[in-house]
Amino acid sequence: MILPEPVPDLATSALEALHFVAGPGGPWHQGWTTETDQAEAQQTIDGLTAILEAANS
């Protein structure tokens, strides 16, 4: 589903959830089997964070 325009309230909620799960010390950081996998996943999280922060402003 593509939203016709940014929805700041939705972006705020999504960003809060992302920070809870994938923030420093969050459960997302546990259980990676390789440093490469963890680094690639962190790049994805960083990209999602940037998109949500832009939609939130």
Secondary structure as UniProt FT lines:
FT   HELIX           8..22
FT   TURN            24..25
FT   HELIX           27..29
FT   HELIX           35..56
//
